[in-house]
Amino acid sequence: MTVPRAEAVGIDVGATKIAAVRITADGTVAARARCATPRRTAQELVAAVAALVARVRGERAAAVGVGLPGMVDARTGALAFAPGLHFARAPLREPIADAVGLPVVTDNDANAAAWAEYRLGAGRGHEDVVLVTLGTGLGCGVIVGGRLLHGAHGFAAEASHLIVEPGGPLCECGNRGCWGEAASGAAIGRRGLREAAARPASPLARLIGGERAGAGEAVTAAARGGDGQALEIMDRVGTLTGVGLAALANVFDPAVVVVGGGPVAAGDLLLAPARAEFARRLYAPGDRPPVPVLAARFAADAGAVGAALLALDRAR
């Protein structure tokens, strides 16, 4: 008897780890696994992804979706560029499909997260959605008319390099004040470290302890406890988040804007100033329907679940 296939595997390739899930048709996570990200060669990455698929696929998986941390060619599925990996212009879709024996969809990881929120998360019920994720960097995915916006080559929605803080911190791209450098999750930690260095006797400096790892979480915890320095950092990052969100809303006219990533766990410490700045900068707010800025439903699973949903939807 043939078992009907109504599940898919989703892979979220990050700079340090690869997460895998198997989801049912309604988005329920039925299995999960993870491993460290091999960053030297595409062949090692393909092998690692194939091994994770084998661990979680079960008997009903119909397809595999892979979210990649960079610019993914929409036509070929190849990884054109990824800042966290030591290779580029690498074909991945066909090699992974050959290794796992299932149809494979590849896309940018933020696009995958946006699809998860559009299909089953905070954007559900809307056909036009903007998602921004705040993490090590800043990712963005845009849904227009129920379709992911890919652009001519698949490289659309790289919003991380919008300038939101002219003269601000230097970005790896060579410009100053890029959104991803000024207001990502990692930016909270960087700002905390600068404040700690400037005032080494402060409670925030003692909490951070000069350690780069975990600095962002330390700032968030200090802000929850009422620390003035930490509250100023969260307010500044939230405000700059709102600057970028308003720019995207003015361009794409979404029904809803969704913000995801680890810092969203801080709640109104981040989202209140973001919403306030968004409202100040949104064009003609009194002459358009309200555009809510919502916290994402999916947390760490967003990229993997979204990739699986993309694969499942295309397999159908």
C-alpha positions in Angstrom: 0.0 0.0 0.0 1.4 3.4 -1.0 1.7 5.9 1.8 0.4 9.3 0.7 3.1 12.0 0.9 2.1 15.1 2.8 5.3 16.2 4.5 8.5 18.0 3.6 11.9 18.6 5.1 13.1 22.1 5.7 16.8 23.0 6.0 18.0 26.4 7.4 21.8 26.9 6.7 23.3 29.4 9.1 26.8 30.7 9.5 27.5 28.3 12.4 24.8 25.6 12.3 22.4 23.9 10.0 18.9 23.2 11.4 16.6 20.6 9.8 12.9 19.9 10.4 10.2 17.7 9.0 6.8 19.2 8.9 3.3 18.0 8.2 1.0 19.7 5.8 -0.3 22.0 8.6 3.2 23.1 9.5 3.6 21.0 12.6 7.2 20.0 13.3 7.4 16.2 13.4 11.2 15.8 13.7 14.2 18.0 14.0 18.0 17.7 13.9 21.0 20.0 13.6 24.8 20.0 12.9 27.7 22.5 12.6 27.9 24.3 9.3 30.9 23.2 7.1 32.0 26.5 5.6 35.0 25.5 3.4 33.5 23.8 0.3 30.1 23.4 -1.3 30.6 19.6 -1.4 31.0 19.4 2.4 27.8 21.5 2.7 25.9 19.2 0.4 27.0 16.2 2.3 26.0 17.7 5.7 22.5 18.7 4.3 22.0 15.2 2.9 22.9 13.6 6.2 20.4 15.8 8.1 17.7 15.0 5.6 18.3 11.3 6.1 17.9 11.8 9.9 14.5 13.5 9.7 12.8 12.6 6.5 10.6 9.7 7.6 8.4 7.9 5.0 6.1 10.7 3.8 8.5 13.5 2.8 7.7 14.7 -0.7 10.3 17.4 -1.1 13.1 19.3 0.6 13.5 23.1 1.0 16.8 24.7 1.7 17.2 28.2 3.1 20.6 29.7 2.4 22.3 32.7 4.0 23.0 34.8 1.0 22.1 35.6 -2.6 20.4 32.6 -4.3 20.0 32.6 -8.1 16.2 32.2 -8.6 16.7 30.5 -12.0 19.3 27.9 -11.1 19.0 27.6 -7.4 22.8 28.2 -7.0 24.3 30.1 -4.1 25.8 33.2 -5.8 27.2 34.8 -2.6 27.1 34.2 1.1 29.2 36.3 3.5 29.5 33.5 6.1 30.7 30.8 3.7 34.1 30.4 2.1 32.7 29.7 -1.4 30.5 31.3 -3.9 28.7 30.7 -7.3 28.1 27.1 -6.1 25.4 24.9 -7.6 23.5 23.4 -4.7 20.0 22.5 -5.7 20.8 19.7 -8.1 23.6 18.2 -6.0 21.4 18.1 -2.9 18.5 16.6 -5.0 20.8 13.9 -6.3 22.1 13.1 -2.8 18.6 12.8 -1.2 16.5 11.5 -4.1 13.8 14.1 -3.6 12.8 17.4 -5.4 14.7 20.3 -3.8 13.9 24.0 -3.6 16.5 26.5 -2.6 16.0 30.1 -1.6 17.3 32.8 0.6 16.8 32.1 4.3 14.9 35.3 5.0 12.6 34.6 2.1 11.9 31.2 3.6 11.2 32.8 7.0 8.9 35.3 5.3 7.0 32.4 3.7 6.5 30.8 7.1 5.0 33.9 8.5 2.9 34.5 5.4 1.5 31.0 5.3 1.0 30.2 9.0 2.4 33.0 11.1 1.8 36.7 11.9 1.1 37.5 8.2 -1.4 34.8 7.6 -4.5 36.0 5.8 -2.6 38.8 4.0 -1.3 38.7 0.4 1.3 41.5 0.9 3.7 41.1 3.8 7.1 42.4 4.7 9.3 40.4 7.1 12.5 41.6 8.7 14.6 39.3 10.9 17.1 40.7 13.4 20.0 38.3 14.0 23.7 38.2 13.4 22.8 40.3 10.4 19.5 41.6 9.2 17.4 39.6 6.7 14.3 40.6 4.7 11.7 38.8 2.7 8.8 40.5 0.8 5.5 38.9 -0.3 3.7 40.7 -3.0 0.3 39.4 -4.1 0.9 36.1 -2.5 4.3 35.6 -4.2 7.8 36.0 -2.9 9.6 38.9 -4.5 12.8 37.6 -6.1 13.7 40.4 -8.6 15.5 39.8 -11.9 18.1 37.4 -10.5 16.7 36.3 -7.1 18.6 38.9 -5.1 15.7 41.2 -4.1 15.0 42.4 -0.6 18.6 42.7 0.6 17.5 45.5 2.9 20.4 45.1 5.3 22.3 47.7 3.4 19.7 50.5 3.5 21.3 53.5 5.2 19.4 54.3 8.3 22.1 56.0 10.4 24.2 58.2 8.2 27.8 58.4 9.6 27.0 55.4 11.8 29.1 52.3 12.3 31.2 50.9 9.4 29.6 48.0 7.6 31.6 45.2 5.9 30.2 46.5 2.6 32.3 49.7 3.1 29.4 52.1 3.8 28.5 53.6 7.2 25.1 53.3 8.9 23.8 50.3 7.1 20.6 48.9 8.7 22.1 45.5 9.4 25.1 47.1 11.1 23.1 49.6 13.1 20.0 47.7 14.1 20.5 43.9 13.9 20.5 41.6 16.8 24.3 41.7 16.8 24.2 45.5 16.8 22.6 45.4 20.3 25.7 43.5 21.5 28.1 45.8 19.8 26.5 48.8 21.2 26.6 47.2 24.6 30.3 46.5 24.4 31.0 50.1 23.4 29.0 51.4 26.3 30.7 49.0 28.7 34.1 50.1 27.4 33.2 53.8 27.9 31.9 53.2 31.4 33.7 50.1 32.8 32.4 50.6 36.3 28.7 50.6 35.3 26.3 47.8 36.1 26.0 47.0 32.4 29.7 46.7 32.0 29.8 44.2 34.9 27.0 42.2 33.4 28.6 42.0 30.0 32.1 41.3 31.4 33.8 42.3 28.2 32.7 39.1 26.5 31.5 39.5 22.9 29.5 36.3 23.0 26.2 36.8 24.7 26.6 40.6 24.9 23.3 41.2 23.2 21.4 38.9 25.6 23.1 40.7 28.5 22.0 44.1 27.2 18.4 42.8 26.8 18.4 41.3 30.3 19.8 44.5 31.8 17.1 46.5 30.0 14.4 44.2 31.4 15.9 45.0 34.8 15.6 48.8 34.2 19.3 49.6 33.5 19.5 53.0 32.0 22.3 52.3 29.6 20.7 49.2 28.3 17.3 50.9 27.9 19.0 53.6 25.8 20.5 50.9 23.6 17.2 49.1 23.1 15.4 52.4 22.4 18.1 53.4 19.8 18.0 50.0 18.0 14.2 50.0 18.1 14.1 53.4 16.6 16.5 52.5 13.8 14.5 49.4 13.2 11.4 51.6 12.7 13.3 53.8 10.2 14.0 50.9 8.0 10.6 49.3 8.4 8.9 52.6 7.3 11.2 52.8 4.2 10.1 49.3 3.2 6.5 50.0 3.9 6.6 53.2 1.8 8.1 51.2 -1.1 6.0 48.0 -1.0 2.7 49.0 0.7 2.3 45.8 2.7 -0.8 45.0 4.7 1.4 44.0 7.7 5.0 44.2 8.7 6.5 41.3 10.7 9.6 41.5 12.8 11.4 38.3 13.8 14.7 37.2 15.3 16.1 36.8 18.8 15.7 40.5 19.9 12.0 40.4 19.4 11.8 38.4 22.7 12.5 41.7 24.4 8.9 42.7 23.4 8.0 46.4 23.8 11.6 47.3 24.8 12.4 47.0 21.1 9.0 47.0 19.4 7.5 50.1 21.1 10.2 52.5 19.8 10.2 50.7 16.4 6.4 51.2 16.1 6.6 54.8 17.2 9.3 55.6 14.6 7.5 53.6 12.0 4.4 55.7 12.5 6.4 58.9 12.3 8.0 58.0 9.0 5.2 56.2 7.2 4.0 58.3 4.3 0.5 59.8 4.6 -0.5 57.6 7.6 -3.8 59.3 8.0 -4.8 58.6 4.4 -4.1 54.8 4.3 -5.3 51.8 6.2 -3.3 51.0 9.4 -0.1 49.0 8.8 0.5 46.9 12.0 4.0 46.0 13.0 3.8 42.6 14.5 6.2 40.2 16.3 6.8 37.0 14.3 5.1 33.8 15.3 8.0 31.6 14.4 11.3 31.9 16.4 14.3 29.8 15.7 12.4 27.4 13.4 11.2 30.1 11.0 13.8 29.5 8.2 13.5 25.8 8.3 9.7 25.7 8.5 9.4 28.2 5.7 11.8 26.3 3.5 9.8 23.1 4.1 6.5 25.0 3.3 8.0 26.3 0.1 9.0 22.8 -0.9 5.7 21.4 0.0 3.7 24.1 -1.8 5.7 23.7 -5.0 5.5 19.9 -4.8 1.7 20.2 -4.7 
